[in-house]
Amino acid sequence: MEPNSGPTLLGIDVFYVATILAGVAAAAVFLAIYAAVTVSDPMAKRVKALNERREQLKAGITASTAKKRASLVKKNETTDQMRAILSRLQVLQDSQLKEVQQKLAQAGWRSKELAVAVIFARMVLPIVIGGGAALFIYGFGGLGDWSELKRFGTFAFALIGSYKAPDIFVKNAITKRSDAIRKGLPDALDLLVICAEAGLTVDAAFGRVARELGRGYPELGDEFALTAIELGFLTERRMAFENLAYRVNLDAVRGVVTTMIQTEKYGTPLASALRVLSAEFRNERMMRAEEKAARLPAIMTVPLILFILPVLFIVILGPAACSIADAFSL
């Protein structure tokens, strides 16, 4: 007679399933505690860097150290080498370079040298990854148990995916940053209205709002701080607002920029225009939240069927199944 390993339900050991569920629950608890403990201030590193730079300026160290200068020179030499290779192959176009620079600016990377690196990666990655996949599949006979169509599909996926990988990475960064800026835009406009009604100038209002939003919305705070700086030294204030629209891939920001430019040009009241825009953006945010809430029941159907209902059946039918199993074992 085989030893009784425990009650079963539909051929599955109840104790084994309960142990797995308890382990998953414990892991989720530990993950939640770790996430709560390791929450960091998003502006801490930036404030620390600014303080270090300020101390350097106070000490009269206006130039970088020799190590940083050497690193910068090396980076520029690397960029020049990639630019030279792309120019010899005639794959570096000015329109393409400007488009990549704008996308990088929208993703939060303002270094123009990175645009050359992205274009260079588009050319090199398909050769390296696609060539490696071709060598592995057709040269060394890898995936030999697969059909010829599947092997060619794997090679094509590696080739196309490696070509699109830099663009996908930059696009994801743009999407995340745009979403973060969109969330804080209504609050920023409310603060701009308060600053305008208090009598502050536009550049002072942008600087004040940037300081207030730096902790809650660091991405939007950075953009407003940079706009405030540009408003202070650019010859045309219109250029500062256009640069803001250039760096942020949002129709809402372009609407704010258009309003600011018209206000500067025609002298219309700034506070009333910004108040109307803020109300519109809040209504738009509420509509997006209601749309997500309306989609939630359909999204929760699959987790409900896969995870909640089986546990519910085990809890309800488990004792009965155990009793029946014990009765038949006697």
LUMTIDREN-623697 format. One record per residue: residue in three letters; x, y, z of N, C-alpha, C in turn. Coordinates in steps of 0.001 Angstrom, whole numbers, plus 500000, padded with zeros to 6 digits. Layout:
BEGIN
ALAXYZXYZXYZ;...
END
This chain:
BEGIN
MET500853498813500000500000500000500000500889501237500000;GLU500649502193499071501475503394498950501186504333500112;PRO502216505023500634501991505959501732501142507120501277;ASN500288507579502169499381508684501868500161509993501906;SER500309510611500742501092511847500653500288513075501021;GLY498982512969501224498167514128501574496927514182500719;PRO495970514990501107494732515097500324495002515709498956;THR494267515270497988494415515758496619493087516285496117;LEU493163517202495170491984517762494515492264517785493023;LEU491462517008492279491644516881490835493053516386490516;GLY493565515482491359494886514906491140496041515781491577;ILE495772516919492225496816517856492653496878517848494166;ASP498090517771494694498273517767496138497895519141496705;VAL496920519152497624496431520415498190497522521100498990;PHE498281520332499790499342520925500596500439521533499723;TYR500726520880498596501749521395497691501322522738497086;VAL500048522811496656499540524063496086499514525157497147;ALA499092524787498378499054525790499445500450526299499773;THR501441525426499737502818525853499995503314526825498931;ILE503008526543497664503416527451496575502748528808496722;LEU501430528818497016500719530086497182501263530872498365;ALA501592530170499457502164530860500614503528531455500275;GLY504329530740499498505621531275499080505483532500498198;VAL504518532463497255504281533625496394503825534822497217;ALA502931534584498182502460535674499033503596536260499863;ALA504452535400500415505595535892501194506549536706500320;ALA506799536222499089507677536972498182507080538329497840;ALA505753538390497643505102539666497342505210540628498522;VAL505069540106499743505195540952500935506611541509501052;PHE507620540642500874509004541102500950509303542123499856;LEU508762541927498653508970542873497565508341544220497883;ALA507127544200498460506472545455498823507254546195499903;ILE507760545448500902508554546082501960509846546673501383;TYR510497545935500478511730546432499862511460547692499040;ALA510354547698498279510022548880497475509712550082498353;ALA509056549838499515508735550947500406509966551494501111;VAL510914550608501426512097551048502166513082551773501261;THR513187551343499998514207551887499096513706553041498247;VAL512600553680498625512117554842497879513111555986498056;SER513556556554496956514542557631497007513980558893496385;ASP514548559987496785514132561282496264514663561441494840;PRO513812561674493817514317561777492438515199562992492206;MET515095563988493074515892565194492876517167565197493717;ALA517384564158494534518528564170495451519850564231494686;LYS520008563367493665521255563349492912521470564653492156;ARG520395565216491618520534566459490864520902567617491778;VAL520256567672492940520588568731493891522024568579494374;LYS522471567346494611523844567112495039524834567554493970;ALA524537567237492697525424567657491610525481569173491492;LEU524320569833491631524305571295491560525077571920492721;ASN524940571339493906525689571864495053527189571690494867;GLU527604570537494329529026570334494075529547571326493042;ARG528756571565492008529175572536490989529261573944491575;ARG528331574288492454528355575601493075529586575762493964;GLU529939574685494689531138574758495530532391574902494679;GLN532417574235493527533558574383492636533683575809492120;LEU532545576413491765532581577795491281533010578755492386;LYS532547578488493615532974579336494728534477579241494952;ALA535038578052494761536470577862494966537298578334493779;GLY536640578786492733537359579285491572537712578225490564;ILE537139577031490731537435575937489793536367575979488710;THR536587576758487705535600576891486646535751575821485578;ALA536921575259485459537147574213484454537061572852485109;SER536887571859484324536839570490484833538233570046485247;THR538265568993486018539549568430486402540191567759485200;ALA541465567396485370542195566797484250541576565481483820;LYS541080564715484800540471563433484476539189563619483690;LYS538350564563484129537112564815483406537384565381482025;ARG538415566252481950538742566826480653539226565735479699;ALA540029564801480206540500563703479360539349562816478920;SER538414562580479830537242561778479464536418562469478390;LEU536261563802478521535502564548477520536190564522476167;VAL537509564685476188538257564638474925538142563268474278;LYS538235562210475094538113560855474562536734560629473977;LYS535704561144474664534337560986474154534179561710472819;ASN534736562912472725534645563658471471535409562953470352;GLU536551562366470680537295561634469657536514560424469164;THR535860559716470094535035558571469687533896559007468782;THR533254560115469157532160560628468334532649561042466961;ASP533808561685466902534371562095465611534702560885464737;GLN535191559815465360535487558607464586534212557992464017;MET533161557921464832531894557385464320531328558283463234;ARG531439559594463413530949560522462390531730560359461090;ALA533046560158461197533862559984459994533482558707459245;ILE533248557626459994532853556361459355531517556513458650;LEU530548557144459317529233557330458713529306558242457495;SER530167559250457557530301560164456419530937559465455222;ARG531938558607455474532549557874454369531565556922453715;LEU530685556348454507529673555436453956528461556175453404;GLN528444557508453572527361558361453071525994557954453626;VAL525969557656454920524704557316455581524329558353456639;LEU525127559412456782524857560456457765524304561674457047;GLN523017561913457225522344563045456608521952564060457677;ASP521953565325457289521643566384458249520217566283458759;SER519273565980457877517879565865458306517694564705459283;GLN518368563591458997518298562438459895518934562757461243;LEU520062563477461210520745563833462455519883564763463305;LYS519225565741462683518368566657463423517152565930464012;GLU516610564982463266515464564221463773515851563394465002;VAL517010562746464945517459561953466092517779562854467278;GLN518368564016467028518664564956468113517386565425468801;GLN516331565666468021515067566069468630514469564946469471;LYS514528563717468972514004562591469744514782562397471044;LEU516097562558470976516901562428472192516586563547473180;ALA516351564758472660515970565860473545514618565584474196;GLN513693565009473444512395564660474011512506563538475035;ALA513521562686474899513749561617475872514519562089477096;GLY514996563347477081515716563894478220517216563878478084;TRP517746563473476926519196563448476687519536564590475737;ARG520197565597476242520432566822475477521795566846474808;SER522562565786474924523865565729474273523679565432472785;LYS524191566319471945524034566135470510524927565021469979;GLU525983564677470728526867563600470266526166562242470295;LEU525152562102471159524450560824471239523699560508469952;ALA523325561537469192522612561291467934523495560518466963;VAL524779560864466921525706560130466055525841558683466521;ALA525866558485467853525975557125468388524743556293468049;VAL523557556897468083522332556168467751522343555747466286;ILE522716556667465404522764556335463974523837555282463710;PHE524953555383464410526016554380464260525547553016464762;ALA524762553001465848524239551736466370523255551102465395;ARG522477551912464704521581551366463678522345550596462610;MET523545551065462284524325550413461237525102549209461767;VAL525625549313462997526519548283463513525749547098464089;LEU524666547358464824523954546266465496523420545216464525;PRO522807545594463385522378544529462451523539543686461932;ILE524712544317461747525859543553461261526337542577462323;VAL526413543053463570526940542216464647525933541130465033;ILE524704541553465384523707540586465866523162539743464720;GLY522827540400463591522326539642462446523376538696461890;GLY524619539195461802525689538318461327525959537176462291;GLY525898537459463591526081536384464572524978535348464497;ALA523716535820464305522604534876464173522749534026462917;ALA523168534658461802523365533896460563524489532875460710;LEU525569533265461393526679532337461597526267531168462488;PHE525471531471463520525049530410464432524063529460463753;ILE523117530017462978522058529181462398522559528421461183;TYR523215529153460253523584528529458993525042528056458964;GLY525894528703459753527294528298459752527563527099460642;PHE527059527142461887527285526060462844526114525093462941;GLY525092525295462131523960524375462133523103524462463386;GLY523039525650463992522217525814465176520742525710464850;LEU519959525311465857518510525118465687518233524135464559;GLY519003523053464502518855522098463408517549521344463424;ASP516922521202464607515653520486464676514471521356464269;TRP514710522629464002513639523511463545513500523412462030;SER512330523831461557512117523859460112512873525033459503;GLU513023524989458203513773526037457512513084527388457644;LEU511749527391457651511013528643457778511230529264459157;LYS511212528438460213511435528955461557512854529483461715;ARG513814528812461150515200529282461246515381530614460522;PHE514778530737459339514868532011458623514111533107459378;GLY512975532758459991512243533740460779513054534232461972;THR513796533327462623514654533727463734515757534670463268;PHE516360534350462125517400535225461577516835536593461199;ALA515659536611460574515051537883460181514669538712461406;PHE514168538037462440513811538748463668515046539368464322;ALA516153538625464360517388539162464936517904540344464122;LEU517800540256462804518303541325461940517459542590462076;ILE516140542440461953515256543605462019515194544170463440;GLY515149543268464429515094543734465811516330544513466217;SER517512544078465774518737544805466097518775546166465415;TYR518159546290464240518111547583463564517145548535464261;LYS516032548010464744515019548838465384515261549047466878;ALA516196548313467460516398548383468912516712549794469410;PRO517640550556468790517880551924469296516644552816469229;ASP515878552720468127514679553542468007513627553150469041;ILE513473551856469290512496551401470288512896551880471680;PHE514185551814471983514666552266473295514399553755473488;VAL514712554557472475514489556004472570512999556315472632;LYS512201555601471866510759555844471874510146555524473236;ASN510580554445473857510073554119475195510457555198476206;ALA511677555704476091512094556783476995511264558041476772;ILE510945558348475510510110559517475210508714559333475787;THR508159558144475646506807557884476148506743558030477669;LYS507712557443478369507724557547479833507874558987480284;ARG508758559718479646508986561106480048507780561978479721;SER507158561742478581505975562526478205504824562262479170;ASP504640561013479573503588560696480544503842561383481885;ALA505107561395482321505435562056483588505183563555483503;ILE505495564176482367505263565616482208503769565899482111;ARG503022565029481426501576565232481286500866565213482634;LYS501323564363483549500687564279484857500837565579485653;GLY501976566215485536502214567411486341501858568715485680;LEU501435568687484410501183569931483687500023570741484274;PRO498886570159484635497817570989485237498245571680486523;ASP498970570985487390499458571615488613500439572735488300;ALA501269572533487295502223573574486912501497574823486406;LEU500448574636485626499692575790485129498992576523486269;ASP498477575773487247497864576429488410498883577295489153;LEU500095576764489309501137577550489969501546578760489128;LEU501571578605487810501873579743486944500797580826487071;VAL499539580404487191498456581380487375498651582147488679;ILE498987581432489748499206582087491039500373583071490955;CYS501458582655490296502621583540490160502298584756489308;ALA501522584566488231501158585694487378500253586678488119;GLU499315586157488901498439587039489664499175587737490802;ALA500283587123491260501081587749492310502002588834491770;GLY502087588983490459502884590045489865504271589648489417;LEU504597588357489424505911587923488969506000587987487453;THR507207588199486962507421588145485524507366586691485047;VAL507357586535483730507205585186483184508410584318483529;ASP509634584834483358510810584029483660510922583731485155;ALA510551584706486011510545584449487452509478583426487827;ALA508327583491487157507261582522487428507690581113487035;PHE508347580976485881508825579659485460509872579117486440;GLY510777579974486885511769579532487857511155579105489177;ARG510155579871489648509496579516490899508741578196490783;VAL508026578013489676507282576764489466508245575584489340;ALA509396575794488699510386574719488579510881574282489948;ARG511103575237490851511549574858492198510457574132492967;GLU509211574531492784508115573896493506507827572488492985;LEU508007572283491672507675570992491067508862570042490992;GLY510030570499491427511233569678491271511159568356491993;ARG510485568287493135510423567050493892509328566113493385;GLY508147566665493108507041565813492673507108565415491212;TYR507513566357490349507595566103488904508967566591488416;PRO510022565808488633511373566289488276511554566564486795;GLU510903565785485924511057566008484479510486567367484085;LEU509279567675484561508672568960484250509431570094484922;GLY509938569857486127510739570878486794512001571211486024;ASP512655570198485450513846570446484633513520571299483413;GLU512432570964482734512059571715481532511711573162481864;PHE510982573384482951510626574749483322511860575528483781;ALA512782574864484480514006575544484908514846575960483706;LEU514967575063482713515722575389481507515034576511480727;THR513703576495480681512971577571480005513185578902480707;ALA513190578891482042513434580126482791514831580673482505;ILE515828579792482394517185580235482077517239580832480675;GLU516594580156479712516601580656478335515853581981478218;LEU514789582152478983514078583428478966514957584567479460;GLY515945584230480288516797585270480841517914585716479926;PHE518382584838479014519549585244478213519311585231476709;LEU518242584623476221517993584643474780517503586020474341;THR517877586379473125517481587699472620515981587777472354;GLU515390586673471901513952586619471655513322585617472613;ARG512346586087473379511678585210474331510879584124473624;ARG510488584400472391509745583408471616510570582138471424;MET511884582291471254512746581134471038512757580210472255;ALA512682580784473456512675579954474664511425579085474715;PHE510271579662474369509036578881474369509040577832473256;GLU509577578193472089509654577219470999510610576074471348;ASN511674576371472076512580575302472517511886574358473493;LEU511004574894474335510238574039475239509353573075474457;ALA508672573579473421507852572699472585508708571713471798;TYR509937572106471477510857571226470748511295570050471627;ARG511468570302472927511995569278473826510925568361474397;VAL509660568737474324508578567956474930507614567533473829;ASN507388566241473712506525565699472658505089565572473172;LEU504458566729473419503081566747473914502317567890473241;ASP501102567581472782500255568625472213499855569645473272;ALA499703569192474516499321570110475590500402571166475812;VAL501649570751475781502747571704475962502815572658474775;ARG502580572152473581502564573038472423501433574062472534;GLY500288573644473103499213574601473335499604575673474339;VAL500295575260475403500777576239476388501772577201475750;VAL502664576670474921503659577514474255502978578521473335;THR501988578068472574501256578988471699500569580085472505;THR499995579723473635499346580715474492500352581720475033;MET501523581229475471502542582131475998503051583086474918;ILE503236582571473705503728583421472616502692584484472265;GLN501429584105472174500380585081471882500239586109472995;THR500410585665474234500342586606475354501476587618475281;GLU502680587128474967503818588042474836503639588998473660;LYS502994588517472600502880589334471386501763590369471480;TYR500594589950471978499425590838471976499119591450473333;GLY499808591014474383499580591592475692498286591167476356;THR497768590021476013496537589523476630496821589042478051;PRO495804588999478917496030588534480307496507587087480336;LEU497615586871481013498206585540481062497453584616482011;ALA497024585144483148496409584300484181495120583658483685;SER494275584437483023492993583883482566493195582815481502;ALA494133583022480581494385582030479528494932580739480124;LEU495857580864481075496417579663481697495383578944482548;ARG494476579681483156493438579038483965492519578196483085;VAL492183578705481899491345577933480971492076576676480515;LEU493370576814480183494140575646479763494249574614480882;SER494445575069482103494551574140483226493262573359483414;ALA492126574039483289490841573339483422490664572305482313;GLU491071572657481093490958571704479984491847570480480212;PHE493063570699480688493969569574480916493476568682482045;ARG492870569284483072492326568470484159491147567627483674;ASN490304568221482837489189567447482277489708566315481395;GLU490757566601480636491339565545479792491925564425480642;ARG492595564795481751493161563772482630492062562949483293;MET490960563590483662489834562868484250489210561908483233;MET489108562341481979488555561468480947489452560256480714;ARG490769560442480746491671559293480593491537558337481765;ALA491369558896482984491182558022484147489879557241484044;GLU488805557887483588487538557186483430487623556121482342;GLU488389556409481289488567555406480234489305554190480755;LYS490364554409481565491086553278482151490203552501483118;ALA489366553215483879488470552526484811487431551696484062;ALA486986552190482896486014551425482112486633550169481513;ARG487947550213481207488612549031480650489033548038481724;LEU488994548451482973489508547605484046488752546278484196;PRO487398546245484135486723544936484273487137543917483220;ALA487289544360481982487712543425480937489142542945481160;ILE490011543847481659491399543455481909491486542478483080;MET490644542666484098490696541817485281490073540452485081;THR489442540217483942488794538925483712489810537787483682;VAL490919537990482974491929536928482857492588536617484201;PRO493069537617484971493605537267486306492572536623487219;LEU491312537041487091490271536441487918490111534958487620;ILE490123534614486330489946533210485948491176532383486308;LEU492371532942486112493593532160486285494030532027487737;PHE493796533053488561494393533067489893493370533047491026;ILE492291533789490883491364533937492011490396532761492079;LEU489788532396490953488803531309490966489396529969491391;PRO490589529556490915491137528290491417491353528283492927;VAL491856529389493476492046529460494926490708529382495646;LEU489704530053495095488379530013495705487810528595495699;PHE487981527885494586487518526496494521488254525621495522;ILE489561525844495679490325525046496644489831525301498061;VAL489570526567498388489118526889499737487731526308500011;ILE486847526367499010485470525899499222485385524383499156;LEU485996523800498117485850522366497894486950521544498548;GLY488016522197499035489113521460499623488724520619500821;PRO488039521183501827487639520341502971486736519178502589;ALA485793519420501671484921518337501234485704517242500521;ALA486650517662499668487467516676498955488327515886499920;CYS488866516560500949489673515850501949488830514831502711;SER487590515219503059486705514295503776486361513085502922;ILE486082513348501641485753512228500744486949511313500576;ALA488153511910500441489356511084500288489607510247501531;ASP489397510833502709489580510073503940488547508949504069;ALA487302509210503626486262508191503707486575507006502798;PHE487104507276501599487422506171500689488691505436501108;SER489563506102501842490795505438502263490578504470503420;LEU489459504606504137489171503687505254488779502298504745;
END
